[in-house]
Amino acid sequence: MDASACTVILAALTAGAAIAYTVITFFLLREAQRQTEGQIAPVVTVALDDFYGKATLENVGKGVAVKGNVTITLEPDRDAMKTYQFRLAENVPGKLSVALPVLKPGQTHHVDLHQPDLTGRWSGSDGSVLTTNEVFVAYRFHFRLEYESTSGTRYFTTASTEGGKVVENRLSYGRVR
């Protein structure tokens, strides 16, 4: 083998090693960033104030939640409607969207569910307007919170209710990809 062939082989091996080093370094850096972000990420949870018509959003994470939005979707619970003799009224709003203020770690924000759009149009089978307590029992609320950390990483939290209580196994948190 002549010197030029050895030089080409050596250059190819060097280039391959440099590429492998770059790829490994990239993945290590990305994992380190993910772990750091996980340690300082905001985590916003949802709780209901026992039939008082308020959803409490709390940042239990270590980072600040900014640029947030809460979307609440309502779904009739057909079994509860039969049990409590409820019926759907006309022109029922299916969604409510509320801006989430900046939440520092440990801070809470209340979303009032007594808004006329949300409860004023529901009615019982006798035509009476349902109270907030009755709406909580007769409908499932699905919450989707989207917010960012101060570094610009986007996150979400989802939660669902049944019978006026947040169902724990339907609470999820994650990073928007």
Protein Blocks (a to p, Z undefined) as FASTA:
>chain_A
ZZklmmmmmmmmmmmmmmmmmmmmmmmmmmmmmmmmmmmcccdddddeehnopacdddfb
fbdcehiacdddddddfklmmmnopacdehiafbdcdddddddehiacdddfkbfklmmm
gccfkopacdfklmmmmpccddddddddfkopacddddddeehiacfklgccdddZZ
